[in-house]
Amino acid sequence: MDIFDNGYRIICWGPAMNGKFRKTSRGIIPAEAEHAVVIEGRKEQAGVVVTKIRGNADIKIIEKTKETIKKNKGAAYSSNDAIIGIFQANDMLAVRTADAISSMIREHNKLAKSKVDYGIGVNSGEIIVKREDKLRFSGVGNTIPLAKKIAELSNNEVLLSESINMKVMNEVKTVRKQLNGLNIYNIKDFSNREQYNGFINGFLDRQKK
């Protein structure tokens, strides 16, 4: 379940326990999360993927984007014309998911008469979380706003912030460019190409089913 407003209610997808909690490698946590002002909580690192669909958004693309985030153990929510994925403590998975979303849209554009114009921005930063009946969190600093800004600058590609590029540089080959005074990075290749091709091909095959 997702709510499409600035309340930023997020559903953390995964095996549910009584519909309210789920069991993960991080322990048993709430199945639902909510963007809120968290005064007291725990700081955690997160990768953020923002997909901006421009013009008349194809509802199928929006749904497939959210499904991609969920299947890759992220939490998805929508804010105006952007689909946002939160990946707790997994920057590389955030980058792979962003590239998978881009691949899915490119495959769609090969066959569709109406092409989808999009931008994807990825950033890494801190969030403050508090586990109650829901996982409530606040972004720290520019964790989410910077990802949104980079998505707006992106021209049908995946662009990384300097922060997340530093963290994944051993696994992702990028090229730096400067836009609007920002150092951002375009993905050129993945170090373990064979393993990554398996990740992407498996994902694309699941989309066809």
C-alpha positions as CSV (number, residue, x, y, z in Angstrom):
1,M,0.0,0.0,0.0
2,D,1.3,3.5,-0.9
3,I,-0.1,6.9,-0.3
4,F,0.5,9.5,-3.0
5,D,0.8,12.8,-1.2
6,N,3.3,14.8,0.8
7,G,2.6,12.7,3.9
8,Y,5.2,10.3,2.6
9,R,3.7,7.2,4.1
10,I,5.9,4.3,3.2
11,I,5.3,0.6,3.2
12,C,8.4,-1.5,3.9
13,W,7.7,-4.6,1.8
14,G,8.7,-8.1,2.8
15,P,7.4,-11.2,4.6
16,A,4.8,-9.8,7.0
17,M,4.0,-11.0,10.5
18,N,0.4,-10.5,11.4
19,G,0.3,-7.7,8.8
20,K,2.1,-5.3,11.1
21,F,5.7,-6.5,11.4
22,R,8.2,-8.3,9.2
23,K,11.2,-10.4,9.9
24,T,14.4,-9.3,8.2
25,S,18.2,-9.7,8.6
26,R,18.0,-6.6,10.8
27,G,15.5,-8.2,13.1
28,I,11.7,-7.9,13.5
29,I,10.7,-4.4,12.4
30,P,7.4,-2.7,11.5
31,A,6.0,-3.4,8.1
32,E,4.9,0.2,7.7
33,A,6.9,3.4,7.8
34,E,6.0,7.1,7.8
35,H,8.0,10.2,7.0
36,A,7.7,12.4,10.0
37,V,9.6,14.8,12.3
38,V,11.6,12.4,14.5
39,I,13.1,14.2,17.5
40,E,14.4,11.1,19.3
41,G,15.5,8.1,17.3
42,R,18.5,6.3,15.9
43,K,20.6,7.5,13.0
44,E,21.0,5.0,10.2
45,Q,22.6,5.2,6.8
46,A,20.5,4.8,3.7
47,G,20.7,4.9,-0.1
48,V,18.0,6.9,-1.8
49,V,16.8,6.4,-5.4
50,V,14.5,9.1,-6.9
51,T,12.8,8.3,-10.3
52,K,11.2,11.3,-11.9
53,I,8.7,10.6,-14.7
54,R,8.2,13.7,-16.9
55,G,5.1,14.6,-18.8
56,N,2.1,12.3,-18.9
57,A,3.2,9.5,-16.6
58,D,2.5,5.9,-17.7
59,I,0.8,4.2,-14.8
60,K,2.3,0.9,-15.7
61,I,5.8,2.4,-15.5
62,I,5.1,3.9,-12.2
63,E,3.8,0.6,-10.8
64,K,6.8,-1.3,-12.3
65,T,9.2,1.2,-10.7
66,K,7.7,0.7,-7.3
67,E,7.7,-3.1,-7.8
68,T,11.4,-3.0,-8.6
69,I,12.1,-1.1,-5.4
70,K,10.1,-3.5,-3.3
71,K,11.6,-6.7,-4.9
72,N,15.1,-5.4,-4.1
73,K,14.3,-5.0,-0.4
74,G,13.6,-1.2,-0.6
75,A,10.7,0.9,0.8
76,A,8.8,2.8,-1.9
77,Y,6.7,5.9,-1.7
78,S,5.5,8.6,-4.1
79,S,5.9,12.4,-3.8
80,N,4.2,14.5,-6.4
81,D,5.8,13.3,-9.7
82,A,8.6,11.3,-8.2
83,I,8.9,7.7,-7.0
84,I,11.3,7.3,-4.2
85,G,13.1,4.2,-2.9
86,I,14.8,4.0,0.5
87,F,17.5,1.3,1.0
88,Q,18.6,1.0,4.6
89,A,22.4,0.4,4.9
90,N,22.8,-0.8,1.3
91,D,24.2,1.7,-1.1
92,M,25.2,-0.8,-3.8
93,L,21.7,-2.3,-3.9
94,A,20.3,1.2,-4.3
95,V,22.6,1.8,-7.3
96,R,21.7,-1.6,-8.9
97,T,18.0,-0.9,-8.4
98,A,18.3,2.5,-10.0
99,D,20.0,0.9,-13.0
100,A,17.4,-1.9,-13.2
101,I,14.6,0.8,-13.3
102,S,16.5,2.6,-16.1
103,S,16.8,-0.7,-18.0
104,M,13.1,-1.4,-17.6
105,I,12.1,2.0,-18.9
106,R,14.5,1.7,-21.9
107,E,13.0,-1.7,-22.8
108,H,9.6,-0.2,-22.6
109,N,10.7,2.7,-24.9
110,K,12.0,0.3,-27.5
111,L,8.4,-1.0,-28.2
112,A,6.1,1.8,-27.1
113,K,4.8,4.5,-29.4
114,S,4.7,6.9,-26.5
115,K,8.2,7.2,-25.1
116,V,8.8,7.8,-21.3
117,D,11.0,10.7,-20.5
118,Y,12.6,10.2,-17.1
119,G,15.5,11.0,-14.8
120,I,17.0,9.0,-11.9
121,G,19.1,10.4,-9.1
122,V,20.8,8.4,-6.4
123,N,22.3,9.7,-3.1
124,S,23.5,8.3,0.2
125,G,23.0,9.9,3.6
126,E,21.6,9.6,7.0
127,I,18.0,9.2,8.2
128,I,16.7,9.2,11.8
129,V,14.4,6.3,12.5
130,K,12.1,5.4,15.4
131,R,10.4,2.1,15.5
132,E,6.9,2.2,16.9
133,D,3.8,0.7,15.3
134,K,5.3,2.2,12.2
135,L,8.9,2.9,11.2
136,R,9.0,6.7,11.4
137,F,11.9,8.5,9.9
138,S,13.3,11.9,9.0
139,G,16.0,12.6,6.4
140,V,19.1,14.3,7.7
141,G,20.4,17.3,5.7
142,N,20.2,16.9,2.0
143,T,19.8,13.1,1.9
144,I,16.5,13.1,0.0
145,P,16.5,16.7,-1.5
146,L,19.8,16.1,-3.3
147,A,18.6,12.9,-4.9
148,K,15.5,14.7,-6.1
149,K,17.7,17.5,-7.6
150,I,20.0,15.1,-9.4
151,A,16.9,13.3,-10.8
152,E,15.7,16.6,-12.2
153,L,19.1,17.1,-13.9
154,S,19.2,13.6,-15.3
155,N,18.3,13.1,-19.0
156,N,17.1,9.5,-19.4
157,E,20.0,8.1,-17.3
158,V,21.1,7.2,-13.8
159,L,23.2,9.9,-12.1
160,L,25.0,9.4,-8.8
161,S,25.9,12.0,-6.1
162,E,29.5,12.4,-5.1
163,S,28.6,10.8,-1.7
164,I,27.3,7.5,-3.1
165,N,29.9,7.4,-5.9
166,M,32.6,7.4,-3.2
167,K,31.0,4.4,-1.5
168,V,30.5,2.2,-4.6
169,M,33.5,3.2,-6.7
170,N,35.1,-0.2,-6.2
171,E,32.1,-1.9,-7.9
172,V,30.8,0.8,-10.3
173,K,32.7,2.6,-13.0
174,T,31.5,6.1,-13.5
175,V,32.4,9.3,-15.4
176,R,32.2,12.6,-13.6
177,K,30.5,15.7,-15.0
178,Q,29.3,19.0,-13.6
179,L,25.8,20.2,-13.8
180,N,24.4,23.3,-12.1
181,G,27.6,23.4,-9.9
182,L,27.2,19.8,-8.7
183,N,29.7,17.0,-9.2
184,I,27.6,14.1,-10.4
185,Y,28.5,10.7,-11.9
186,N,27.2,8.8,-14.8
187,I,27.3,5.0,-14.7
188,K,29.4,3.5,-17.4
189,D,29.9,-0.1,-16.2
190,F,29.9,-2.5,-13.3
191,S,33.1,-4.1,-12.2
192,N,31.6,-7.6,-11.9
193,R,29.8,-7.5,-15.2
194,E,28.9,-11.2,-15.4
195,Q,27.2,-11.1,-12.0
196,Y,25.5,-7.8,-12.7
197,N,24.1,-9.1,-16.1
198,G,22.5,-12.0,-14.1
199,F,20.9,-9.4,-11.8
200,I,19.5,-7.4,-14.7
201,N,18.4,-10.3,-16.9
202,G,16.7,-12.0,-14.0
203,F,14.9,-8.8,-13.2
204,L,13.8,-8.2,-16.9
205,D,12.6,-11.8,-17.1
206,R,10.4,-11.3,-14.1
207,Q,8.9,-8.2,-15.6
208,K,7.7,-10.2,-18.6
209,K,5.8,-12.7,-16.5
